[in-house]
């Protein structure tokens, strides 16, 4: 019995140290790697020296299909100010309603036509007016929903805890790296939002981090607004 206990202790200790070593090894692999667009800095040097992060954290794990992932979490400094800055941008740049405007224009022309041509009946005129009003109301609803969502973001800023940028790398069997996921976590006292972006469209953010330039926070707000919808 004593020998079995010693054996199990050794096995458990070996597993724990192996898992821990694997995590450290994978994190070191990512941190010491370079990206093709800028080989003057390692990933770790670029991310950890980015002046708009007040803190950074690295984690490593395996997926349920044994893919090896390294996760970077950078917490932005002055998160509330960043949210409000993004809201201001979105207020000044509301969503385009070109398609709705074209639809309204088409209904308006039809409405004018049925009112000018005597062969159309009163029911035709009523139907044309109804379609025009519905198109105008749909456009107004989109605008109202957009600004209502921005107000939600403003309220979120008042109770904000932090905004994190989350970047995940996948380590391939040949030890090469690929971006696996990029997104943002908006954490507040009342609501948490996870904003996912396609990993293949993250070039601009990564290049700005390498250049130590402020990210375009209006895009983060647009992502929040889209999720609130």
Secondary structure, DSSP 8 states (H G I E B T S, - for coil): -HHHHHHHHHHHHHHHHHHHHHHHHHHHHHHT--BTTBTTS-HHHHHHT-TTEEEEEEEEEE-TT--EEEEEEEEESSHHHHHHHHHHHHHHS----HHHHHHHHHHHHHHHHHHH-TTS-HHHHHHHHHHHHHHHHHHHHHHHHHHHHHHHHHHHHHTEEEEEEEEEEEE-TTS-EEEEEEEEEEEESS-EEEEEE-GGG-HHHHHHHHTT----HHHHHHHHHHHH-
